[in-house]
Amino acid sequence: MPYDDSVSPTPHRRPLFVAVALAAVCLSAAGCGAGGDGGGAQARPRQGSSATSAAPPSVSPSKSAPAPGKTSASPPSASPSKTTVGRASGPLSGKTVVIDPGHNPDNHLHTREISRQVDIGTTHKECDTTGTSTDSGYPEARFTLDVSHRLRALLQAQGAKVILTYDDDRPYGPCVDERARIGNAAKADAVVSVHADGSAVGNRGFHVILPALVHGGAADTSEIVDPSRDLGTRIAGLFVRATGSAPSNYIGGNTGLDTRSDLGGLNLSTVPKVFIECGNMRDPKDAALLTSAGWRQKAAQGIADGITSYLNG
């Protein structure tokens, strides 16, 4: 899928059979045990999907889509959509986590607005993209919001203050530069952008995207490269344990990690931030996982475990 930026579909890469054991990823994440702006094509969400996107019991149902025919709107304000505080005490008490659900289910109704170019420091990219979907029509944007709700509940239970960049409460976006600014303004201890990929059939598994060292214009990642790598490595190892999913067989040389310099959400961040592509929506086997409410809960748990490991490390 196009992560937070508009990018071409993930190329079908020959798997890199390098001598990087999965255990190496897991061991780099403290406490990890045994395992049990994404790169796909933009896709207008199909109607009539039979997949469900159940939210955890503590999460209120999402707002309904705009009325038919609503195709444009003024840019919403830049304030974060939802801020929630966890328990007064807990292992993450005093910590602020920003969750960035990739895309917006209604972006396809606002193609003019999301096509607007924004400055990502080194170049300009589209404000946002539509994301991808499974072949049955389950949109990436619905997947990311569902996992983000589950993740929020898990982090709140540990005492964290949680901010969502978007919570089905605006007609399109936010733009990629605004998504970065929300995390920066919150002085977040960690930011995770949730996505799912849209690559070729046979390409399977998850990968975590880390910020490259970028310095240009408004972009300067020099202070966040190392902590973001720590955050991403811990998430990768603990995602394996929680979900049983293997690292990507087409990106990252089987490490579950990838470094990029072309994503505005990472380039413009001044706080530790990573993206996670939880699986490939275009592969039938991965799609069966991504459309399962039970598996999405496991995915949220793996991400939460990685964040907790990083913040308590």
N, C-alpha and C positions, 0 to 999 in steps of 0.2 A: 504494500500500500504506500501511497505517498505519505511519509511520516507526518511532519507538521509542515512540510514544504511540498511543492509540486515537483515530482521527479518521475522519470520514466520507469516502466515496469522493471522489477528486479530481473536481471538477466539470468538465464538458466546456466549457472556455473557448474563446471565439473567439480564434484566434491574434492576437497583438499585432504588427502589422507596423510596427515602429518602426525608426528609422534607426540601428540598432546592428549594425554589420557583424560577422560572425564573426571577422574579422581583429582586431578590437578586443579581443576576449576573448583571442585567442592572443597578441597582442603584449604584453598585460599580464602574461603569464607569461614569466619570464626564460628565454630560450633556445628559445622555442616556434617551430616551423617550420610548414610548410604542412600543412594537414589532409589526409589521404588518406581518539521517541519516535516510508514513502511514502504518497501520498495516495489509494491505491486501497482497495477494499473488503476487509475481512477475509475470508479464504477458507480453509476447512479443506482441507489438501492432499489431493488425490485419490490413490487407489491405482492402481497399474498404469501409471504414467507410463513412456513409452518413452524419455524424455530421459535422458541420462547427465550425471553431475556429476563428471567426472574431475578428480582432484587432480594437482598436479605430481608428478613422479617422486619428489621428496625428501620428500613428505608422506605420512605413514602413513594408512591408511584410517580413516574415522571409525568410532566405536563404534556398535554396533547399537542399534536402538531398544529401549525398555523392553519387557518381556514383555507380551503381550496382557492387558488387564484392569487394568493399572496406571494408575490415574486420579488419584492424589493423592500428594503427598510433602511433607515438611517443607522450608521454604526452605533452599537450599544456603548455604554460607558465602559471605561477600562478597569472598573473595580472588580475584584474577584466575586464569583457568583455565590459561593457558599463558604462560610467560615464556621467550623464547629470545634468545640473544645471538649477534650476527653475528660476522664476522671481527674479529681483534684490530686490524686496520687497514683503512681504507676510507673513502670520502667521508662516510659517516654514522656513523663510529666515535664513540662517546660520546653519541650521540643516542638518545632513547627514543621509540618510536612505539607508540601503542595502536590496535589495529584492533578495531572493534566490529561483528561480523557481526549484521545485523538479524534479530531474532526467534529462534525455536527450532522445529525441525521437530515437536517433541512438545508444543508449547503447546496444541494442540487437545485433548490428553488431560488438560489441567489448567486447564480453564476457570474453576474457582472460584479457583484461586491467581492466575492472571493477571488476573482481574477485580478483585482487591484494589486499592483506591485508594492512591496514594502521593503525597506532597507534591512538587510541582515548583517550589515557590517562589511562583508567582503564583496557583496553583490546585491542584487534585488531578486526577490522571489514572489510568487503569488501569495496573497493574504492567507489562504487556506485551500484545501482541496476536499473532494467529496469522500475520499477514502475508497475502500474496496468492499467486497461482499462475498459470501459463499455463493456457489452456483445455485443454491435454493433461494437466495435473496436475503439472507440474514446480513444486515449491514454492519460493517466494521464499527461505525459510530455507535450503534446500539451495544455491540460487544464491549467497546471500551468504556462506555458509561456504566454498564452493569458491573464490570470488574472493578471500576473505580468506586462504586457505591460499596461493594463488598470490602474493598481495601480500606476505605474510610472507616467502616464499622470496626474492623480489626484494629486499626491504629488508635481510634478513639478509646477502645476498651483498654488500651495500654497507657492512656493518659495524654496522648498527643493532641496538639491543636492541628486540625486538618483544614486545608483550604482547597477547594476545587476551582480550577480555572473556568469551568463551565459545568452547568448542571441542568441541561435541557431547558434553560431559562432565557434563551436569546435566539433570534431568528437565524443567525449564521455565525460562523467563527467560534471563538476569537481568532484574530489574525495571529500569525506565528510570532510576530514581534511583541504583541500584547501578552501572549502566553508566557513569554520569557519575563516580561516586566512584572507580571503578577508574582512570580516566584521571587524576583529581586526585591520588590517592594515589601514582601512579607519577611525578608531576611531569613528565608527558609533554611532549615538545617539539611533538608534533602528535598529534591523534586524528582518525580518519576512521571514520565509521559507514557501512557498506556496505548498500545497499538496492536494490530494484527496485520500480517503481510499479505500480499496478493501476487505470489510468484507462480511458477509453473507447477503442474502436477508432478509429483515425485519429489519436489522440494519440501522437506519437512523439518519440524523442530523450531525452537525459539532462539532468538539472539538478543543480546543487550547492546545498544548503541552508545558508545562513549564519545565525549567531545574530543576532537583533535586540538592541538595547539594552534590557535588562530589569533592573529593580531592584524586588524585592519578596520578602519572606520570606527564604528561603535562596538566592534567585536574585540574582546580580549579575554581569552580563556586561560591565560597563564596561571591564574590562581585556583582554577577549579579542575584542571586536568587530572592531577593526582588524586584528590578526594573523590572525584567522580568515578575514576577507575576503581577505587576501593569499593565505593557504593555498588557499582555495576558488577564487579566480580562476586561480591557477596550475594547479590540478588540472583546471579546466574547459578551459583552453586546451590542455593537454597530453593530455587525454583525447580531444579532437578529433583530434589528430595521430596518436595510437596506434591508435584504433579506426576512424576515418573517420566516426563517428556525428556527426550534427548536434545542436546544442542543442535542447532541448524546443521544440516548436511550440505548446505550450499553457500553459506556465508560464515566467515570466521574460522575456517579450518578446524571445525569440530570443537572449538573452545567455547562457543556460545557468546563470544564477544566480537564487536566490530567497532572500528573507530572512523568517524566521519567529520568532515570539515565544511559540509555544504548544507547543514540544517540550521535554520535561524533560531529554533527553539534552544539549541545548544550554544551556538555562536554568541548569542546575546545574553546568555545567562551569566550572572555573577555569583551564583551559589551552586553547590554540587548538584548536577542534574544528569540523568540518563533517560534513554528511551528503552522500552522493551517491546519487541515484536513477539507476541505470545505463541504464534504459530502461523501457518500459511492457510488462509481461508480458501484458496483455490485448490488445495489438495483434499481429496475426499476423506482421507483418514484424519488429517488435522482438523478438517471442518467438523467431523463428528465430535471431536473434543471441544472445539470452540463453541459449538451450539448446545453443549451440555451444561446445565446449570450447576451440576455437581462438580464438573471439571473447572468451571469458572471460579467456584469457591476455592478449589485447590490452588488455582493460579493466583488468586488474591492472597491466599495464605503464604505462598512462596515469596511473593513480592514483599509482603508485610514482614516476613521473617528476615529477608535480606536487609530491609530498611532498619529493622530493630537491631540486627547484628552490627550494622554500620554505625548507628547512633550510639549504641552502647559499647562500641569497640574501643 
